[in-house]
């Protein structure tokens, strides 16, 4: 029997959540604008509840000019008109709570929009009271030390602004100036914003790009070429000198006073940084959301292997088995579709591998994050030319690659597999022209496979990817072993199988996942030879004595 006192298993509601992430622009359009909105989400609350999830995370819905689809906020206390009104928001959160679900709000406070009133004031004069709300470098000091920008077409994070003859800092697009967290007034503004939304019923926060908020204001020179490796970008840009001080302040001012939690996007350079953010005795954040799995093999010339996939998950689980708390995810708005990325989206294998990936997501220790459409097995879209992409990262990245003389065929091949736009195409509600998403042409094209992959078709099929997802959420919700149980990987050297046990308070479960398109055999441990099948994405389990023969992308959970 597992000694529960040795694991990071203090029961807490947010640890047990299955969080369903919705990109609101692409979920459901209620008014024929071609853009999803809050009323569209409200219309689908019963569907969301039927999935067996416990929480909903919406990407930003604040007022925004949409340079980065809402991650450039112009008013933190207003709803983007495209998405609706504050009345709609109140109705949405009331509907969630009435159905026993929680709401996680995306909080974007590393930067604002350049159209926010703070920045308008800040750039108006050097002695404006809001000047120090942002990072400025006076031009008379010369060109500022190089900083790399994620979205700038030249990769430059300093933008010259002639109005006050100075440069402002933007780690993302030029319309997303970085807020100056070294200014206590900025921090207090953020805490007040959090309290405003908590008073309206928000249950938790996802802190966007938060590892970047603290900067060394002397802006020292970084090594030449550091930006060529994303690991170095996170090393030099992230986890600044005062980040822990600011998080403890946030915890003291806000988080500790409510029954809430906060998860930070990104966690520095590895597990050591992650623990400094979320271990309970640190009194900072509650949950880590690391990027190592998302960054794995994002290059058509350097693809990941199952060994890589297993190594990363086992490493992070082992690191958090006694302290802290982890998140488990395979997709979000910054990633391609899960089944195209980690599974097999060929027609003959798509359903089985989508079910396998959802089985994995919902059987690992940590809080599960499931991205909309993955419960159906939605796939990457067949984008071909740069003109078909909507994402600022793709468009400006293309310009940057051209300007640097990169191999554009390789750039486009990588974009075709890893673009963020793949996860942002509209939800497939049915097989009609616009997939039931909108009565008009959507803001981004619907995938052509909507006729075969959609909610309406899968609802009536008991063996569908959708109904397998519901079986898995039910299994997780009914078995805390899958939330808190000790994780032990078996046969780590196997090139086809990912096998592990989960053990908790006398219950043992064995998870068998065949990540290949051919049959693979595994010899069952003696205590699982006659075990009950808790989940199976095939109609049967083929056994020969103690051996089980797992078919292509078969996923089985046994309960001893």
N, C-alpha and C positions, 0 to 999 in steps of 0.2 A: 504494500500500500504506500502511495506517495505521501511523504511528510509535507502537508500543506503549509506548515510554518516556514519551510525553507524556500517557498516559491513566492513570487510577487503576485499574490492571489487574493489580497484583501478584497472581498466582494464590493464592487462599486458600480453604479448604474452605467456610467459611461464606458467602462471596460466591456460590458456585455452588449453594447449596441452593435447592430448591423446598420451601417450608415450608407444610405442610398444617395449618391451624388447626382444632382441634376444640373445640366447646363441649360438655364431657363430659356435662352434664345432658341434652343433647338428641341424643346420638349413638346409643347403644344401651344398653337396659336389660336386664341379665342375670337379674334376680331378681323381676320383676313388681312393682316398687315404683312404676313410672311415671316413674322418674328414671333417666337414663343413669348408667353407672358404669364403673369401671376394667375390670372383667371384660368388660363389653360392648365396650370398646375393644380389649381383648386378643383377643376373639373375631373382631374385624374387622381384625386386623393384616395378614393376607394380602391383604385387599381394599385396604387403604391402600398396601401395597407395590406392588400391581398398578397403582396410579395413576401410578407413576413419580416420586413425590415422594421427597425425601431426608431430610426432617425432619418431626417432629410437634410442634406447639405446643398444649398444653392450657391452657385457662383454669383459674383456681385450683382446686386439689383439696385445699387445706389444710383443717383443722378450721375451721368457721365457723358462726355462727348464721344465715347466709344473708339478711341484710338486703339485700345487693346481690349475691345469687347467688355468694357465695364471695369477693368482693372486700373483705370485712370478715373479717379473719383473727383467730381466737382462739388458735391454736397453730400456729406456723410449722414445727414438726417433727412434725406429726401429719396424718393423712389424714382428710378429712371422712367420717364413718361412712356417709352416703348413697352415697358413691363407693367405699367398700371399706376396705381395711386397708393397712398398710405392706407386708405380704406381697404383696398384689395389685400395689402400685406396683413392687416389685422384679421381679415377674413381667412386668409391662408393659415396663419399661425393658430387661430382659433380652431380651424378645421383639423389641423394636425393634432393638436392637444386633445380634441374631442375623440379622436381615433387612437389615442394612447401613444402617439409618436412625438418625438422631440425635434427641435430645429437647431441646426448648426449654421451660424452665419459666417460668411467669408469676410474677414477684416483685413483691408489693404492699407497698411499704414507705414510701409517703408517709403512710399511715395504717394503723391496725390496727382490730380490732373493739373496741367498748367492753366486750366480754366477755373480752378478753385479760387475763391476770393482771397485765400491766404497768399497764393502765389501772385495773383494780380497785384496785391498790395506789396508783396515782397520785391517784385521786380520794378516797382514804380520809382523807388529812390533808395539810395544807400542808407538813409536814416529813418526809413519807414519802420514802425514798431514790429512789422511782420518780416522784416529783412532776415532775421536769424531763424525764421521757421524753415529755411532751406539752406543749402550749402552753396556759398558764393566764393569765387576766387577773383579778386580785382585784377584787371588786365595790366595795370602798371607793374605788377609783380612778374610779368611774363606769362608764358603758357603754363598752365598747371601740370603737375605730374600726371603721366598717362594713367587713365583708368579705362578698362574695357566695358563696353555696354552690350547687353544681351540683344537689343533690338535695333541699335543704330546701324545704318547702312554702311558706315565707315568704321564701326566698332569703337567710336569715341564716346566716352561718358561725360565729357565736359562740353557744354554748348555755350558759345559766345552769345551774349545778349547786349546789343548796342545801346539799349535804353539807359543802362547804368555802367556801360563799359566794363562788364564783368562776365565771368563764366559761371554757369550753374551746373550742378552735378545731376546726372540721370543714369542710373545703372540699367534702366530699361529704355523706353523710347524717349525722344526729345520732349514729348508731351507728358512725361511722367517724372517730374523733378523729385529728387529724393528729399524727404523731410529730415530736418535736423533734430534727431533725438537727443543730442547733447543739450538742447534748449529745454529746460524743465517746463516751460509753457506749452511746448508741443506735446510732451508726455501727458500733461494734465488734460489737454484737449482730447487726446486719445482715450484716456480713462473716462472722461465725461461722455464721449461717444459710446463706449462700451456700456456704461450705466444706462444711457438712453435706450439702447436696444434691449438690454436685460429687463428693463422696466416694461417693455412691450412684449415680453415673453420669450425672448431668445434663450436657448438652453446651453449653448456652447459656441466657441469661436474657433475658426481655422485661421491662423495668422499667416497671411501670404508673404512670402519672401522675407520673413522676419529675421532670419539669421544675418541679414545685411544692414539692420537699422543702426548699429553703433559703428561710428567711423573714428579713426585717428585724425583729429582735426589738423595735425601738422602735415597730413597727406604726404607721407614719405614716398620715395621712388620705390616701385616694385621691380623685380628682376625683368630684364628685357625678354619679351616673348612669353611671359607667364600665362597670357590669355589663350595660348594655343592648346592648353590642357585644362578642361573644365575643373578637374580636381584642384588645380592651382587657383583657378578663379574663386572657387568656394573657400580655399585656404586663405587667400589674401583679402577677399572682399567680405567674407563671413566672419561671424563670431568676434566682433570688434571688442575693444578694450573695456567697454562698460555694459555689454549686453546682459550680463547676469545681474548687475546692479539694477538695471532698468526692469528686468523681469521680476525680480524680487519686489520692486516697488509696485509693479502692476498687480502682482499677487496680493500684496498687502492692501493696496487701494481698491482693488476690484474683485479678483477671483476668489479670495478667501472669504468674502462677504456674501457670496451667493452659492447656491447648489449648482455649480457650473463647471466647465472644464475648458481648456484651451490646448490646441495642438498646433505646433509650428511646422510650416512647410520648410523642409530642409533642417539639417541638424549639424552643420559644420562638416568636419573632415572624417567623422567616423563615430564609433560607439562611445569613445571616451567623451567627446563633445556632447553626444546625445544624452549621456547620463548626467552631465552637468546641467542640462536643461530640464530634465523631467524626474530625476529621483526625488522621492517624496520629501526627504529631509532637506532638499535644496530650496523648497518653497518658491518654485518658479512656475513651470508649466506642468501639465499632467500626462501628456502623451507625445511620443516622437513619431514623425512621419518622414522616414529617410528616403533618399533618392537612389541608393546604390542599385536597387533592382530596376528602376526606371532607366538608369543610365547604362545598363548592361548591354553591350554589343550593339550600340546605335550606329552601326556602320555596315553597309552592305559588304564591305571587304573584311570585316572582322566580327562575324556573327557570334552570338553566345552559344554555349553548349548547356546541356542539362546539368553537367557537373558544376558549371558556374552558377546556374539557377539554384541548385541545392546548397552549394557552399554558402552563398549569400544569406539565404533564409535560415540555414542552420546556425550560421555565425551570429546573426542578429538575435535569434531566439535564445541561444545559449547566453549571450551577453545580458539579456533582460529576464532571465529566469528567476532571479532573486531580488532585483531592484528595478524600478522604473516600469514603464509600460509602452508597448510597441503598437504600431498600426500595420495592418496587412492590406495591400492593394496591388492590383496589376494594371490598372487603367485609371486615367482621370482626363481632364480637359487639356492637359499638356502632353498626352501620350497618344500613340495610335491605338486602334482597337485591340483589345486583349487577345482575341482568338487569332488575329493576324500576326500579332507580335510574339506570343508565347505558345500558341497552339498551331493548328493547321486549318486554314480556311478553304482548302480545296473542298468542293461540294460533297465528296464522299466521306470526308472526315470532319467537316465543320461542326456538326451537331455533337458528335462524341467528344471532340476536343474542347468545345465550349462547356459542355457538362463537366468534363474533367477539371477545367480551370476553376469553375465555380465551386466544385467539390473541394479543391485545394484551398481557395480563398476562405471558405467557411469551415475549414477543419483545422486551421492553424491557430496558435495562441496569439492573442492580440485583438484589437478592435478591427473588425472587417469593414472595409470601404468598397462598395460595389458601385460601378459607374452605370448610368442609365443606358439601356440598350444591350448591355452585356448579359442581362438575363434572357435575351433572345438569341445571343450569338451574333450580333451585328458585326460587320466586317469593314475593313478599310475600303475606301472608295477608289475607283480607277482614274484618279486625276492624272493628266498627261502633260499639260503645259502650265507654265507659271501663271498664265492668265486665269486659270481655274481656281487658284488658291486665294483665300481670303485673309489668312493669318499674317499679321504684321511681321512675325518672326520669319515666315517663309519668304515674303515679298522683299523685305529689307536684307534678309540673308542672301537672297539671290543677287541683289545689287552689289553686296559686299563681295560675294564670291567672284562675280564678274570683274569687279574692280581690282581684285587681287590676282586675276588670271588663273583661277582654279579650273580644274576639269569640270565643266558644267554638266557633262553626262553623269559623272559620279554624284555631283550635287543633286541633280534631279532624281537620280536613282534612290538616293537617301531620303529625299523629300517624299517620293512615292511610297516609301515604306514607313517613315517615321514622323511625318508631318502631324502637327496638332489638329489640322483640319479634319483628319479622319474621324476623330472622336466628337466632332462638332456638327456632323450632318444630322438632319432631323430624325426624330424617333419614328419608327415604323409602327403605326397603329393598325394599319390595314394595307391592302395591296392596291389601293387606288392611286391616281396620278401623283398626288402629293403625300401619299402614305398616310392619309388621315391627319397629317400634321397641320395643314392649313388649307383654306379654300382657294388661296392664291399661291403664286410661285414663291417658294421659300427663299430666305436670304442666302442660303447656300444649297446647292442641288441635293435632292434626295437620292440615295443610292439606288442603282438600277435593280438590285436584288430584293427590293421591297415586296414584290409579289410573292416571294417564297419565305422571306424572313419578316414576320410581323406578328403583332399581338393577337389579332383576330384569328389567324390561322393556328397559332400555337395554343390559344386558350382551350380549344376543343380537342387537342391531342394530348392524351395523358402521358405520352412519352416524349413530349417536346422539351426543348432546352428550358423554356419558361417554367414548365411544371416540375422539371428536375430542380431548378433553382428554388422553387417553393418548398420542395421536399427537403432540400439542404438547409434552408433557413429554419424550417420547423425542427429539424434534427439538432441544429446548433442551439436554438432557443430552449429546447427541452433537455439538453445535455450540457451542463456547465463544464463537463470534462473537455469539451471542444473550445471553451473559452479560457479556462484556467489550468487545465491539465498539463502535466509535465510532458515535454516533447522529446522523443528519442528517435533519431534517424537510424534506419537499418540499411544495409547494403549501399553505403554512400558511393562506392566505386562503380555501381551498376550504370551502364550507359543508356538504359531505356527506362528503368523504374525509379520512382521516387516513393519510398516506403517509410512510414514512421508510425510510432505509437503515441497515443495520448492517454495519460493515466491521472486519475483524480478521485480521491476518497473511495478507493476500492473498485472503481470502474476502469476498465481498460478497453481502448478502441484502437483498431489497426487500420491505417489508411494506405490503400494500395493504388498507385497511379502509374499507368503506362503512358509515358510521354512520347511514344513512337507509333509508327504506322504498321508495325509488325507485332506478332504475338511474342510475349515474354513470360517466362516462368519464374515463380517464386515459391520457395518452400516455407509454409506457414509455421510459425512458432507453435509449440505443442498446445498452448492454452487457447489458440485460435483455430485449431483444426475443426472443431465442431461448433464454432462461434456463429452467432446470429448475424445475418446480413442486414445492416442498418440502411445502406444505400448502395445502389448499383446502377450505372448508366447504361447497362445492357440488360437484356431479358433474363440472362442466366450467368452463372459463374461456373466455368469449366475447371474441374478438379481431377487430379489423379493421385489418390492417396492424400499425402500432406501437401502436394504441390497444387498451386492454382495457376492456370494458364490465362494470363490477361490478354485480351484481344486489343486491337489497335485503339489507343486512347481510352481504354477501359478504366473506370474509376470505381473502386469498391471500398466501403467502410464496414468492418466487422466489429461486433461488440461481444467481448468475452463474458 
